[in-house]
Amino acid sequence: MNHKLLLEFMHLLFEFEKETEGGLLPTYAQTIDGFKKWIRETKEESIPSEALESTARKLTTEQQITLALFKMANYSKMYWRSLLADGSLTNQDNWIVLLNLSIHGEMTKMELIRRSTQEKPTGMQIINRLIQLEFVLQKDSEVDKRSKIIEITPTGQRELLIQMSEIQRVSSLVTGDLRPSEKQQSLYLLNKLMDFHEDVFKENKTKAELLHLAFQQK
């Protein structure tokens, strides 16, 4: 028996139980699956600090993250335009709207715009463009006659399915050379960030409220 390996395992198990005792880390259940998830998300390959050392002298960690997200968004748009230039879903906004309708079903215009994380004027333009392409249709709400309901058409569903293989190629480029475990770590952190920002976005906070929230996050 490899006693050194056993001791390392027992040390990890003790650390896991200590950190999750009393629900201090509710993300991780005290089960074998929770233990594996804890190891995967807290112990696998932390990024070496020297890799960011030169940039860190000039930017805070938060600024580096923000810059990286901006650049990733631009890379994603560039790949999208290159690989889907010949299709009808030539920008990501069209795809996001269709995907939301395909997954969540019909909804009001404003709900669709909110789910797609768009400002109202931009969202309206995208929806009108998709109506012209006959990918979605608009109808009166039976609940509130002032509201319009948007639903995806069979043509829109078909176009979404046709483009999925190209969209997967874009997605593969965006995730780059990350290993499967690194993709899962990235997804976990990005989902955590999106949950935070989804609440902020829904509340439509003022500048003063946003500044107060930013101060609280320090």
C-alpha positions as CSV (number, residue, x, y, z in Angstrom):
1,M,0.0,0.0,0.0
2,N,1.2,3.5,-0.9
3,H,1.2,5.0,2.6
4,K,2.4,8.4,1.4
5,L,-0.6,8.6,-1.0
6,L,-2.9,7.5,1.7
7,L,-1.6,10.2,4.1
8,E,-2.1,12.9,1.4
9,F,-5.6,11.6,0.8
10,M,-6.5,11.7,4.5
11,H,-5.0,15.2,4.7
12,L,-7.3,16.3,1.8
13,L,-10.3,14.7,3.3
14,F,-9.7,16.3,6.7
15,E,-9.3,19.7,5.0
16,F,-12.5,19.1,3.0
17,E,-14.5,18.2,6.1
18,K,-13.2,21.2,8.0
19,E,-14.1,23.6,5.2
20,T,-17.6,22.2,4.6
21,E,-18.5,21.6,8.3
22,G,-21.7,23.3,9.3
23,G,-22.5,24.3,5.7
24,L,-19.7,26.9,5.5
25,L,-19.3,26.0,1.9
26,P,-22.8,25.0,0.8
27,T,-21.6,24.5,-2.8
28,Y,-20.0,21.2,-1.7
29,A,-22.1,18.5,-0.1
30,Q,-20.3,16.1,2.3
31,T,-20.5,13.2,-0.1
32,I,-18.0,11.6,-2.5
33,D,-19.4,13.7,-5.3
34,G,-19.0,16.8,-3.2
35,F,-15.5,15.8,-2.3
36,K,-14.5,15.3,-6.0
37,K,-16.1,18.6,-6.9
38,W,-14.2,20.4,-4.1
39,I,-10.9,18.9,-5.3
40,R,-11.6,19.8,-8.9
41,E,-12.6,23.4,-8.2
42,T,-10.1,24.3,-5.4
43,K,-7.1,22.1,-5.9
44,E,-6.5,21.7,-9.6
45,E,-3.7,23.9,-11.1
46,S,-4.0,27.3,-9.7
47,I,-2.7,29.9,-12.2
48,P,1.0,30.7,-11.5
49,S,1.3,34.3,-10.2
50,E,4.4,34.9,-12.2
51,A,2.4,34.5,-15.4
52,L,0.5,37.7,-14.5
53,E,3.3,39.5,-12.6
54,S,4.2,42.1,-15.2
55,T,0.6,43.1,-15.9
56,A,-0.2,43.0,-12.2
57,R,2.2,45.9,-11.5
58,K,0.0,48.2,-13.6
59,L,-3.6,46.8,-13.2
60,T,-5.6,45.4,-10.2
61,T,-6.9,41.9,-10.4
62,E,-10.4,43.2,-11.0
63,Q,-9.1,45.3,-13.9
64,Q,-7.2,42.4,-15.4
65,I,-10.4,40.2,-15.3
66,T,-12.5,43.0,-16.9
67,L,-9.9,43.5,-19.6
68,A,-9.7,39.8,-20.3
69,L,-13.6,39.6,-20.5
70,F,-13.6,42.5,-23.0
71,K,-11.0,40.9,-25.1
72,M,-12.7,37.5,-25.0
73,A,-15.9,39.1,-26.2
74,N,-14.1,40.7,-29.1
75,Y,-12.4,37.4,-30.0
76,S,-15.7,35.6,-29.9
77,K,-17.4,38.2,-32.2
78,M,-14.5,37.9,-34.7
79,Y,-14.6,34.1,-34.8
80,W,-18.4,34.3,-35.2
81,R,-18.2,36.7,-38.2
82,S,-15.5,34.6,-39.8
83,L,-17.2,31.2,-39.5
84,L,-20.9,32.3,-39.9
85,A,-20.5,35.0,-42.5
86,D,-22.4,33.0,-45.1
87,G,-25.3,32.1,-42.9
88,S,-28.4,34.0,-41.7
89,L,-27.2,34.1,-38.1
90,T,-24.3,36.5,-38.9
91,N,-24.1,37.9,-35.4
92,Q,-24.4,36.4,-31.9
93,D,-27.4,38.5,-30.9
94,N,-29.6,36.8,-33.4
95,W,-28.6,33.4,-32.1
96,I,-29.0,34.3,-28.5
97,V,-32.6,35.5,-29.1
98,L,-33.5,32.3,-31.1
99,L,-31.9,30.1,-28.5
100,N,-33.8,31.7,-25.6
101,L,-37.1,31.2,-27.5
102,S,-36.2,27.6,-28.4
103,I,-35.3,26.8,-24.8
104,H,-37.8,28.8,-22.8
105,G,-40.7,29.1,-25.2
106,E,-42.7,32.1,-26.2
107,M,-42.5,35.2,-24.1
108,T,-43.1,39.0,-24.1
109,K,-40.8,41.3,-26.0
110,M,-39.5,42.8,-22.9
111,E,-38.8,39.4,-21.2
112,L,-37.0,38.3,-24.3
113,I,-34.8,41.4,-24.4
114,R,-34.0,41.0,-20.7
115,R,-33.1,37.3,-21.1
116,S,-30.9,38.2,-24.0
117,T,-29.1,40.9,-21.9
118,Q,-29.8,43.6,-24.4
119,E,-30.8,47.3,-24.1
120,K,-34.4,47.9,-25.3
121,P,-33.6,49.8,-28.6
122,T,-31.0,47.1,-29.6
123,G,-33.3,44.3,-28.6
124,M,-36.2,45.7,-30.6
125,Q,-34.1,46.0,-33.7
126,I,-32.9,42.4,-33.4
127,I,-36.5,41.1,-32.9
128,N,-37.8,43.1,-35.9
129,R,-34.9,41.7,-38.1
130,L,-35.8,38.2,-37.0
131,I,-39.5,38.8,-37.8
132,Q,-38.5,40.0,-41.3
133,L,-36.5,36.8,-41.8
134,E,-39.6,34.8,-40.6
135,F,-37.5,33.2,-37.8
136,V,-39.9,34.5,-35.2
137,L,-43.5,35.8,-35.2
138,Q,-45.2,38.4,-33.1
139,K,-48.7,38.2,-31.7
140,D,-50.9,39.9,-29.2
141,S,-50.8,38.8,-25.5
142,E,-54.0,37.2,-24.3
143,V,-53.2,38.4,-20.8
144,D,-52.2,42.0,-21.5
145,K,-53.3,43.5,-24.9
146,R,-50.6,46.1,-24.6
147,S,-47.9,43.5,-24.7
148,K,-46.6,41.5,-27.7
149,I,-45.6,37.9,-27.5
150,I,-42.7,36.6,-29.5
151,E,-42.3,32.9,-30.5
152,I,-39.9,31.0,-32.7
153,T,-41.2,29.7,-36.0
154,P,-40.5,26.3,-37.5
155,T,-38.2,28.1,-40.0
156,G,-36.3,29.7,-37.0
157,Q,-36.0,26.3,-35.3
158,R,-34.7,24.7,-38.5
159,E,-32.1,27.5,-39.0
160,L,-31.0,27.2,-35.4
161,L,-30.4,23.4,-35.9
162,I,-28.6,23.9,-39.3
163,Q,-26.2,26.4,-37.8
164,M,-25.4,24.5,-34.6
165,S,-22.4,22.7,-36.0
166,E,-20.8,26.0,-37.1
167,I,-21.7,27.5,-33.7
168,Q,-19.9,24.5,-32.0
169,R,-16.8,25.3,-34.1
170,V,-16.9,28.9,-32.8
171,S,-17.4,27.6,-29.3
172,S,-14.4,25.3,-29.6
173,L,-12.2,28.3,-30.8
174,V,-13.4,30.4,-27.9
175,T,-12.6,27.8,-25.3
176,G,-9.2,27.4,-26.9
177,D,-6.7,24.8,-25.5
178,L,-8.4,24.5,-22.1
179,R,-8.5,21.0,-20.8
180,P,-12.0,19.5,-19.9
181,S,-11.4,20.2,-16.1
182,E,-10.3,23.7,-16.9
183,K,-13.4,24.3,-19.0
184,Q,-15.5,23.1,-16.0
185,Q,-13.7,25.4,-13.7
186,S,-14.2,28.3,-16.1
187,L,-17.9,27.5,-16.5
188,Y,-18.4,27.4,-12.7
189,L,-16.8,30.8,-12.2
190,L,-18.5,32.4,-15.2
191,N,-21.9,31.1,-14.1
192,K,-21.2,32.5,-10.6
193,L,-20.5,35.9,-12.2
194,M,-23.5,35.8,-14.5
195,D,-25.8,35.0,-11.5
196,F,-24.5,38.1,-9.8
197,H,-24.9,40.4,-12.8
198,E,-28.3,38.9,-13.8
199,D,-29.7,40.3,-10.5
200,V,-28.1,43.7,-11.0
201,F,-29.3,43.8,-14.6
202,K,-32.9,43.0,-13.7
203,E,-33.1,45.7,-11.1
204,N,-32.0,48.4,-13.6
205,K,-29.9,50.2,-11.0
206,T,-29.1,53.9,-11.2
207,K,-25.5,55.2,-11.4
208,A,-25.5,56.0,-7.7
209,E,-26.7,52.5,-6.9
210,L,-24.1,50.9,-9.1
211,L,-21.4,53.0,-7.5
212,H,-22.6,51.9,-4.0
213,L,-22.6,48.2,-5.2
214,A,-19.1,48.6,-6.6
215,F,-17.9,50.0,-3.2
216,Q,-19.5,47.0,-1.4
217,Q,-17.5,44.5,-3.6
218,K,-14.1,45.9,-2.5
